[in-house]
Amino acid sequence: MVQGEGNSRKSSYIPTLDGWRAISIGLVIVSHLVPDNPVIVALGPLGVSIFFAISGYLICTLLLQERARNGRISLAGFYARRAFRILPPAVAYLTVVLALSLATLPDVLRCLLFAANYFEPAPAYLGHFWSLSIEEHFYMLWPAVLALSSDRRAATFAGVGVAAVLAWREWALTHLSGGNFYHRTDTRLDAFFAPCALAIILHSSAQWKERLRRWLTPAALVGLVGLVCASYLASRGSARAEAVQKTVQSMALPLIVLGTVLNPLGYLGRFLEAPPLRLIGRLSYSLYLWQEIFVPPRLHWPAWLRVAAALGAAAVSYSLIEQPSIRMGAWLRRRSATRRALNTSVPT
């Protein structure tokens, strides 16, 4: 749901990821437009899982590029970038929800502290903050793991993390199952660890990068999509099979995304690079926030009008809040860097 964090979109741009963001938010919106159809409703969680795969791969790749460029990863810089990118649009949305009395102050505070995924059921207008909370928890954990270890050790951590989450999910399914079971960070972190491991492999080995480019053919991607669909059909009505579905998604979705990243000139890659999809992808974070007010049929408007209103609110949020806050954060970082350079250059 959140964009990359490089110094500019040009320097941090990875092909097809904006298109995948557009697909993800599209699945979420469609699921909210038709809440009475269980098949369509399932598209929403699938869209969120795609967001997780994108975030894991993108964040890890950008941090690896930073270390290769600067010799180190600046945790302070990372968290400053995240704060200026994530918090202002979220605070704006939560302020509006609170001002309109659509949620109580305790509920809003839980969302603001990114703890919403452990305090359900949440009010309808805050229901989407469970996924933002999981992403924020990943941001707190993974950069520190990567900054404090070598690529090899970080890859090992990610692999062990995937196995640990799978084992924990199997145990917790029996002992801790509840209405928000798959909204918990501890049951979903494998959706981030798996793409992180792939990002390290690609960054560290040109040979493996070329192998994956050859292996992830259109036929292979179709097979992976079929596997995801089959896991959903098999999981309907079965809690244990749903746990398997989450495992399949955590493994297959990063490979599907990676297939277009490595082959952006293929048919699917060119489709995802289409300007309309890239535009929606750039709006995806703001759109994900504001669609919760407009898109669900709580408003008795035609579907097209609800979607248009959500797009309009997202465009305003992106232009007046999201982008200015990012620029302000970049300006403050440059100013801080300049001051440090001047202080170190002054003789003592």
C-alpha positions as a Markdown table, in Angstrom:
| # | Residue | x | y | z |
|---|---|---|---|---|
| 1 | Met | 0.0 | 0.0 | 0.0 |
| 2 | Val | 2.9 | 2.3 | 0.6 |
| 3 | Gln | 5.3 | 3.5 | -2.1 |
| 4 | Gly | 9.0 | 3.0 | -2.3 |
| 5 | Glu | 11.3 | 5.2 | -0.2 |
| 6 | Gly | 14.2 | 6.2 | -2.5 |
| 7 | Asn | 15.4 | 9.7 | -2.9 |
| 8 | Ser | 13.2 | 10.1 | -6.0 |
| 9 | Arg | 10.7 | 8.0 | -7.8 |
| 10 | Lys | 13.2 | 7.7 | -10.7 |
| 11 | Ser | 16.0 | 6.3 | -8.4 |
| 12 | Ser | 13.7 | 3.9 | -6.6 |
| 13 | Tyr | 11.4 | 2.8 | -9.4 |
| 14 | Ile | 11.1 | -1.0 | -9.9 |
| 15 | Pro | 9.2 | -2.0 | -13.1 |
| 16 | Thr | 5.6 | -3.3 | -12.7 |
| 17 | Leu | 5.2 | -2.7 | -9.0 |
| 18 | Asp | 2.9 | 0.3 | -9.4 |
| 19 | Gly | 0.8 | -1.9 | -11.7 |
| 20 | Trp | 0.6 | -4.6 | -9.1 |
| 21 | Arg | -0.4 | -2.0 | -6.5 |
| 22 | Ala | -3.2 | -1.0 | -8.9 |
| 23 | Ile | -4.3 | -4.6 | -9.2 |
| 24 | Ser | -4.2 | -5.0 | -5.4 |
| 25 | Ile | -6.3 | -2.0 | -4.6 |
| 26 | Gly | -8.7 | -2.9 | -7.4 |
| 27 | Leu | -9.3 | -6.3 | -5.8 |
| 28 | Val | -9.9 | -4.6 | -2.4 |
| 29 | Ile | -12.4 | -2.2 | -4.0 |
| 30 | Val | -14.3 | -4.8 | -5.9 |
| 31 | Ser | -14.6 | -6.9 | -2.8 |
| 32 | His | -16.1 | -3.9 | -0.9 |
| 33 | Leu | -18.5 | -3.2 | -3.8 |
| 34 | Val | -20.1 | -6.6 | -3.6 |
| 35 | Pro | -19.9 | -7.6 | 0.1 |
| 36 | Asp | -22.7 | -10.3 | -0.2 |
| 37 | Asn | -20.8 | -12.5 | -2.6 |
| 38 | Pro | -18.3 | -14.8 | -0.7 |
| 39 | Val | -16.2 | -15.4 | -3.8 |
| 40 | Ile | -15.8 | -11.7 | -4.6 |
| 41 | Val | -15.3 | -10.8 | -1.0 |
| 42 | Ala | -12.3 | -13.2 | -0.9 |
| 43 | Leu | -10.6 | -10.9 | -3.5 |
| 44 | Gly | -10.0 | -8.3 | -0.8 |
| 45 | Pro | -7.7 | -10.4 | 1.4 |
| 46 | Leu | -6.0 | -11.6 | -1.8 |
| 47 | Gly | -5.3 | -8.0 | -2.7 |
| 48 | Val | -3.9 | -7.3 | 0.7 |
| 49 | Ser | -1.6 | -10.4 | 0.4 |
| 50 | Ile | -0.3 | -9.0 | -2.9 |
| 51 | Phe | 0.4 | -5.7 | -1.1 |
| 52 | Phe | 2.4 | -7.7 | 1.5 |
| 53 | Ala | 4.5 | -9.4 | -1.2 |
| 54 | Ile | 5.2 | -6.1 | -2.9 |
| 55 | Ser | 6.2 | -4.4 | 0.4 |
| 56 | Gly | 8.5 | -7.2 | 1.4 |
| 57 | Tyr | 10.4 | -7.3 | -1.9 |
| 58 | Leu | 10.5 | -3.5 | -2.4 |
| 59 | Ile | 11.6 | -2.5 | 1.1 |
| 60 | Cys | 14.3 | -5.2 | 1.2 |
| 61 | Thr | 15.6 | -4.4 | -2.3 |
| 62 | Leu | 15.8 | -0.6 | -1.5 |
| 63 | Leu | 17.7 | -1.3 | 1.7 |
| 64 | Leu | 20.1 | -3.6 | 0.0 |
| 65 | Gln | 20.7 | -0.9 | -2.7 |
| 66 | Glu | 21.3 | 1.6 | 0.0 |
| 67 | Arg | 23.9 | -0.6 | 1.7 |
| 68 | Ala | 25.6 | -1.3 | -1.7 |
| 69 | Arg | 25.7 | 2.5 | -2.4 |
| 70 | Asn | 26.7 | 3.9 | 1.0 |
| 71 | Gly | 28.3 | 0.9 | 2.7 |
| 72 | Arg | 25.6 | 0.9 | 5.4 |
| 73 | Ile | 21.9 | 1.1 | 6.1 |
| 74 | Ser | 20.7 | 4.2 | 8.0 |
| 75 | Leu | 18.0 | 3.1 | 10.3 |
| 76 | Ala | 17.3 | 6.6 | 11.4 |
| 77 | Gly | 16.9 | 7.6 | 7.7 |
| 78 | Phe | 14.6 | 4.7 | 7.0 |
| 79 | Tyr | 12.3 | 5.4 | 9.9 |
| 80 | Ala | 12.2 | 9.1 | 9.1 |
| 81 | Arg | 11.2 | 8.4 | 5.5 |
| 82 | Arg | 8.5 | 5.9 | 6.7 |
| 83 | Ala | 7.1 | 8.4 | 9.2 |
| 84 | Phe | 6.8 | 11.3 | 6.6 |
| 85 | Arg | 5.3 | 8.9 | 4.1 |
| 86 | Ile | 2.9 | 6.9 | 6.2 |
| 87 | Leu | 1.8 | 9.1 | 9.1 |
| 88 | Pro | 0.4 | 12.3 | 7.5 |
| 89 | Pro | -2.2 | 10.7 | 5.3 |
| 90 | Ala | -3.2 | 8.2 | 8.0 |
| 91 | Val | -3.5 | 11.1 | 10.6 |
| 92 | Ala | -5.6 | 13.1 | 8.1 |
| 93 | Tyr | -7.9 | 10.1 | 7.5 |
| 94 | Leu | -8.3 | 9.3 | 11.3 |
| 95 | Thr | -8.9 | 13.0 | 12.0 |
| 96 | Val | -11.8 | 13.1 | 9.5 |
| 97 | Val | -13.3 | 9.8 | 10.9 |
| 98 | Leu | -13.1 | 11.1 | 14.4 |
| 99 | Ala | -14.5 | 14.5 | 13.5 |
| 100 | Leu | -17.5 | 12.8 | 11.8 |
| 101 | Ser | -18.1 | 10.6 | 14.8 |
| 102 | Leu | -17.5 | 7.5 | 12.7 |
| 103 | Ala | -15.3 | 6.0 | 15.4 |
| 104 | Thr | -14.4 | 6.6 | 19.0 |
| 105 | Leu | -11.1 | 8.2 | 20.3 |
| 106 | Pro | -9.8 | 4.8 | 21.7 |
| 107 | Asp | -10.3 | 3.1 | 18.4 |
| 108 | Val | -8.6 | 5.9 | 16.5 |
| 109 | Leu | -5.6 | 5.9 | 19.0 |
| 110 | Arg | -5.2 | 2.1 | 18.4 |
| 111 | Cys | -5.0 | 2.7 | 14.7 |
| 112 | Leu | -2.6 | 5.6 | 15.1 |
| 113 | Leu | -0.4 | 3.4 | 17.2 |
| 114 | Phe | -0.7 | 0.6 | 14.6 |
| 115 | Ala | -2.1 | -1.8 | 17.1 |
| 116 | Ala | -5.5 | -2.2 | 15.4 |
| 117 | Asn | -4.9 | -5.8 | 14.3 |
| 118 | Tyr | -4.9 | -7.0 | 17.9 |
| 119 | Phe | -8.1 | -5.1 | 19.0 |
| 120 | Glu | -10.9 | -6.3 | 16.8 |
| 121 | Pro | -13.7 | -6.1 | 16.0 |
| 122 | Ala | -12.8 | -2.6 | 14.8 |
| 123 | Pro | -15.4 | 0.0 | 13.7 |
| 124 | Ala | -16.3 | -0.3 | 10.1 |
| 125 | Tyr | -14.5 | 2.8 | 9.0 |
| 126 | Leu | -11.3 | 1.6 | 10.6 |
| 127 | Gly | -11.4 | -2.0 | 9.6 |
| 128 | His | -8.6 | -1.7 | 7.0 |
| 129 | Phe | -6.0 | -0.6 | 9.6 |
| 130 | Trp | -5.3 | -4.2 | 10.5 |
| 131 | Ser | -3.2 | -4.6 | 7.3 |
| 132 | Leu | -1.5 | -1.2 | 7.8 |
| 133 | Ser | -0.6 | -2.3 | 11.4 |
| 134 | Ile | 1.0 | -5.5 | 10.1 |
| 135 | Glu | 3.0 | -3.6 | 7.5 |
| 136 | Glu | 4.2 | -1.1 | 10.2 |
| 137 | His | 5.3 | -4.0 | 12.4 |
| 138 | Phe | 7.3 | -5.4 | 9.5 |
| 139 | Tyr | 8.9 | -2.0 | 9.0 |
| 140 | Met | 10.0 | -2.0 | 12.6 |
| 141 | Leu | 11.5 | -5.4 | 12.5 |
| 142 | Trp | 13.1 | -6.1 | 9.1 |
| 143 | Pro | 15.3 | -3.0 | 8.5 |
| 144 | Ala | 17.0 | -3.6 | 11.9 |
| 145 | Val | 17.6 | -7.3 | 11.0 |
| 146 | Leu | 19.1 | -6.3 | 7.7 |
| 147 | Ala | 21.2 | -3.4 | 9.0 |
| 148 | Leu | 22.7 | -5.5 | 11.9 |
| 149 | Ser | 23.6 | -8.6 | 9.9 |
| 150 | Ser | 25.1 | -9.7 | 6.6 |
| 151 | Asp | 23.0 | -10.5 | 3.5 |
| 152 | Arg | 23.5 | -14.2 | 4.1 |
| 153 | Arg | 22.5 | -14.1 | 7.8 |
| 154 | Ala | 19.5 | -11.9 | 6.9 |
| 155 | Ala | 18.4 | -14.5 | 4.3 |
| 156 | Thr | 18.8 | -17.2 | 6.8 |
| 157 | Phe | 16.7 | -15.2 | 9.3 |
| 158 | Ala | 14.0 | -14.8 | 6.7 |
| 159 | Gly | 14.0 | -18.5 | 5.8 |
| 160 | Val | 13.9 | -19.5 | 9.4 |
| 161 | Gly | 11.2 | -16.9 | 10.0 |
| 162 | Val | 9.0 | -18.4 | 7.3 |
| 163 | Ala | 9.3 | -21.8 | 8.8 |
| 164 | Ala | 8.7 | -20.5 | 12.3 |
| 165 | Val | 5.5 | -18.6 | 11.3 |
| 166 | Leu | 4.2 | -21.7 | 9.5 |
| 167 | Ala | 4.8 | -23.8 | 12.6 |
| 168 | Trp | 3.3 | -21.1 | 14.9 |
| 169 | Arg | 0.3 | -20.6 | 12.7 |
| 170 | Glu | -0.4 | -24.4 | 12.8 |
| 171 | Trp | -0.2 | -24.5 | 16.6 |
| 172 | Ala | -2.1 | -21.2 | 17.1 |
| 173 | Leu | -4.9 | -22.3 | 14.8 |
| 174 | Thr | -5.9 | -24.9 | 17.3 |
| 175 | His | -5.1 | -23.0 | 20.5 |
| 176 | Leu | -5.7 | -19.3 | 19.7 |
| 177 | Ser | -8.1 | -19.2 | 16.8 |
| 178 | Gly | -10.4 | -16.2 | 16.8 |
| 179 | Gly | -12.2 | -13.8 | 14.6 |
| 180 | Asn | -9.1 | -11.8 | 13.9 |
| 181 | Phe | -6.7 | -14.7 | 13.6 |
| 182 | Tyr | -5.3 | -13.9 | 10.1 |
| 183 | His | -5.1 | -10.2 | 11.0 |
| 184 | Arg | -2.4 | -10.8 | 13.6 |
| 185 | Thr | 1.1 | -9.9 | 12.7 |
| 186 | Asp | 2.5 | -13.2 | 14.2 |
| 187 | Thr | 0.4 | -15.3 | 11.8 |
| 188 | Arg | 1.2 | -13.3 | 8.7 |
| 189 | Leu | 4.9 | -12.3 | 8.8 |
| 190 | Asp | 5.8 | -15.1 | 6.4 |
| 191 | Ala | 4.1 | -13.0 | 3.7 |
| 192 | Phe | 6.9 | -10.5 | 4.1 |
| 193 | Phe | 9.8 | -12.8 | 5.0 |
| 194 | Ala | 9.5 | -14.9 | 1.8 |
| 195 | Pro | 9.8 | -11.9 | -0.6 |
| 196 | Cys | 12.7 | -10.6 | 1.5 |
| 197 | Ala | 14.6 | -13.8 | 1.1 |
| 198 | Leu | 14.0 | -13.6 | -2.7 |
| 199 | Ala | 15.2 | -10.0 | -2.8 |
| 200 | Ile | 18.4 | -11.0 | -1.0 |
| 201 | Ile | 19.0 | -13.9 | -3.4 |
| 202 | Leu | 18.5 | -11.7 | -6.5 |
| 203 | His | 20.7 | -8.9 | -5.1 |
| 204 | Ser | 23.5 | -11.3 | -4.1 |
| 205 | Ser | 23.6 | -13.6 | -7.2 |
| 206 | Ala | 23.4 | -12.5 | -10.8 |
| 207 | Gln | 23.3 | -16.2 | -11.7 |
| 208 | Trp | 20.2 | -16.8 | -9.6 |
| 209 | Lys | 18.6 | -13.7 | -11.0 |
| 210 | Glu | 19.1 | -15.0 | -14.5 |
| 211 | Arg | 17.8 | -18.4 | -13.6 |
| 212 | Leu | 14.6 | -17.0 | -12.1 |
| 213 | Arg | 14.2 | -14.8 | -15.1 |
| 214 | Arg | 14.2 | -17.9 | -17.3 |
| 215 | Trp | 12.1 | -20.0 | -15.0 |
| 216 | Leu | 9.3 | -17.5 | -14.3 |
| 217 | Thr | 7.8 | -17.8 | -17.8 |
| 218 | Pro | 4.2 | -16.9 | -18.6 |
| 219 | Ala | 3.3 | -20.5 | -18.3 |
| 220 | Ala | 4.9 | -20.7 | -14.9 |
| 221 | Leu | 3.1 | -17.6 | -13.8 |
| 222 | Val | -0.2 | -19.1 | -15.0 |
| 223 | Gly | 0.6 | -22.2 | -13.0 |
| 224 | Leu | 1.3 | -20.2 | -9.8 |
| 225 | Val | -2.0 | -18.2 | -10.3 |
| 226 | Gly | -3.8 | -21.5 | -10.7 |
| 227 | Leu | -2.2 | -22.8 | -7.5 |
| 228 | Val | -3.4 | -19.7 | -5.6 |
| 229 | Cys | -6.9 | -20.1 | -7.0 |
| 230 | Ala | -6.9 | -23.8 | -6.1 |
| 231 | Ser | -5.8 | -23.1 | -2.5 |
| 232 | Tyr | -8.7 | -20.7 | -2.2 |
| 233 | Leu | -11.3 | -23.1 | -3.5 |
| 234 | Ala | -9.9 | -25.9 | -1.2 |
| 235 | Ser | -10.0 | -23.6 | 1.9 |
| 236 | Arg | -13.6 | -22.6 | 1.7 |
| 237 | Gly | -15.3 | -23.7 | 4.9 |
| 238 | Ser | -12.2 | -25.2 | 6.4 |
| 239 | Ala | -10.0 | -23.3 | 9.0 |
| 240 | Arg | -7.1 | -25.7 | 8.6 |
| 241 | Ala | -7.2 | -25.5 | 4.8 |
| 242 | Glu | -7.3 | -21.7 | 5.1 |
| 243 | Ala | -4.0 | -21.9 | 6.9 |
| 244 | Val | -2.6 | -23.8 | 4.0 |
| 245 | Gln | -4.0 | -21.1 | 1.7 |
| 246 | Lys | -2.1 | -18.4 | 3.5 |
| 247 | Thr | 1.1 | -20.5 | 3.1 |
| 248 | Val | 0.6 | -20.9 | -0.6 |
| 249 | Gln | 0.0 | -17.2 | -1.0 |
| 250 | Ser | 3.1 | -16.3 | 1.0 |
| 251 | Met | 5.2 | -18.4 | -1.3 |
| 252 | Ala | 3.5 | -18.0 | -4.7 |
| 253 | Leu | 2.6 | -14.3 | -4.8 |
| 254 | Pro | 6.2 | -13.0 | -4.5 |
| 255 | Leu | 7.2 | -15.3 | -7.4 |
| 256 | Ile | 4.3 | -14.0 | -9.5 |
| 257 | Val | 5.3 | -10.4 | -8.8 |
| 258 | Leu | 8.9 | -11.2 | -9.4 |
| 259 | Gly | 8.0 | -12.8 | -12.7 |
| 260 | Thr | 7.0 | -9.4 | -14.1 |
| 261 | Val | 9.7 | -7.4 | -12.3 |
| 262 | Leu | 12.3 | -9.6 | -14.1 |
| 263 | Asn | 10.5 | -9.6 | -17.4 |
| 264 | Pro | 8.9 | -6.2 | -17.7 |
| 265 | Leu | 8.8 | -6.4 | -21.5 |
| 266 | Gly | 6.5 | -9.4 | -21.5 |
| 267 | Tyr | 2.8 | -9.1 | -22.2 |
| 268 | Leu | 1.9 | -9.0 | -18.5 |
| 269 | Gly | 4.7 | -6.6 | -17.7 |
| 270 | Arg | 3.7 | -4.2 | -20.4 |
| 271 | Phe | 0.1 | -4.3 | -19.2 |
| 272 | Leu | 1.2 | -3.5 | -15.7 |
| 273 | Glu | 3.3 | -0.6 | -17.0 |
| 274 | Ala | 0.4 | 1.0 | -18.7 |
| 275 | Pro | 0.1 | 4.7 | -17.6 |
| 276 | Pro | -3.4 | 4.3 | -16.0 |
| 277 | Leu | -2.3 | 1.4 | -13.9 |
| 278 | Arg | 0.9 | 3.2 | -12.8 |
| 279 | Leu | -1.2 | 6.3 | -11.8 |
| 280 | Ile | -3.6 | 4.2 | -9.7 |
| 281 | Gly | -0.6 | 2.4 | -8.2 |
| 282 | Arg | 0.9 | 5.7 | -7.1 |
| 283 | Leu | -2.5 | 6.6 | -5.5 |
| 284 | Ser | -2.9 | 3.2 | -3.9 |
| 285 | Tyr | -2.0 | 4.2 | -0.3 |
| 286 | Ser | -4.3 | 7.2 | -0.2 |
| 287 | Leu | -6.9 | 5.2 | -2.1 |
| 288 | Tyr | -6.7 | 2.3 | 0.4 |
| 289 | Leu | -7.2 | 4.7 | 3.2 |
| 290 | Trp | -10.2 | 6.7 | 1.8 |
| 291 | Gln | -12.0 | 3.9 | 0.0 |
| 292 | Glu | -13.2 | 2.6 | 3.4 |
| 293 | Ile | -15.5 | 5.7 | 3.7 |
| 294 | Phe | -16.9 | 5.8 | 0.2 |
| 295 | Val | -16.8 | 2.3 | -1.5 |
| 296 | Pro | -18.7 | 0.0 | 0.9 |
| 297 | Pro | -22.5 | 0.2 | 0.3 |
| 298 | Arg | -23.0 | 2.1 | 3.6 |
| 299 | Leu | -23.5 | 5.1 | 1.3 |
| 300 | His | -26.6 | 4.5 | -0.9 |
| 301 | Trp | -24.9 | 5.8 | -4.0 |
| 302 | Pro | -24.4 | 4.1 | -7.4 |
| 303 | Ala | -21.2 | 2.0 | -7.4 |
| 304 | Trp | -19.5 | 4.2 | -10.0 |
| 305 | Leu | -20.1 | 7.3 | -7.9 |
| 306 | Arg | -18.7 | 5.7 | -4.8 |
| 307 | Val | -15.6 | 4.6 | -6.7 |
| 308 | Ala | -15.3 | 8.1 | -8.2 |
| 309 | Ala | -15.6 | 9.7 | -4.8 |
| 310 | Ala | -12.9 | 7.4 | -3.4 |
| 311 | Leu | -10.6 | 8.2 | -6.3 |
| 312 | Gly | -11.2 | 11.9 | -5.8 |
| 313 | Ala | -10.5 | 11.8 | -2.1 |
| 314 | Ala | -7.3 | 9.8 | -2.8 |
| 315 | Ala | -6.1 | 12.3 | -5.4 |
| 316 | Val | -6.6 | 15.2 | -3.0 |
| 317 | Ser | -4.8 | 13.3 | -0.2 |
| 318 | Tyr | -2.0 | 12.3 | -2.5 |
| 319 | Ser | -1.5 | 15.8 | -3.9 |
| 320 | Leu | -2.1 | 17.9 | -0.8 |
| 321 | Ile | -0.9 | 15.6 | 2.0 |
| 322 | Glu | 1.2 | 12.6 | 0.9 |
| 323 | Gln | 3.5 | 14.2 | -1.6 |
| 324 | Pro | 4.1 | 17.5 | 0.3 |
| 325 | Ser | 4.9 | 15.5 | 3.5 |
| 326 | Ile | 7.4 | 13.4 | 1.5 |
| 327 | Arg | 9.1 | 16.5 | 0.1 |
| 328 | Met | 9.2 | 18.1 | 3.6 |
| 329 | Gly | 10.9 | 15.0 | 4.9 |
| 330 | Ala | 13.4 | 14.9 | 2.1 |
| 331 | Trp | 14.1 | 18.6 | 2.7 |
| 332 | Leu | 14.7 | 18.1 | 6.4 |
| 333 | Arg | 17.0 | 15.2 | 5.8 |
| 334 | Arg | 19.1 | 17.2 | 3.3 |
| 335 | Arg | 19.3 | 20.1 | 5.7 |
| 336 | Ser | 20.4 | 17.7 | 8.5 |
| 337 | Ala | 23.0 | 16.1 | 6.3 |
| 338 | Thr | 24.3 | 19.6 | 5.3 |
| 339 | Arg | 24.6 | 20.6 | 8.9 |
| 340 | Arg | 26.5 | 17.4 | 9.8 |
| 341 | Ala | 28.9 | 18.0 | 6.9 |
| 342 | Leu | 29.5 | 21.6 | 8.0 |
| 343 | Asn | 30.1 | 20.6 | 11.6 |
| 344 | Thr | 32.6 | 17.9 | 10.6 |
| 345 | Ser | 34.4 | 20.2 | 8.3 |
| 346 | Val | 35.0 | 22.9 | 11.0 |
| 347 | Pro | 38.4 | 22.5 | 12.5 |
| 348 | Thr | 38.6 | 22.1 | 16.3 |
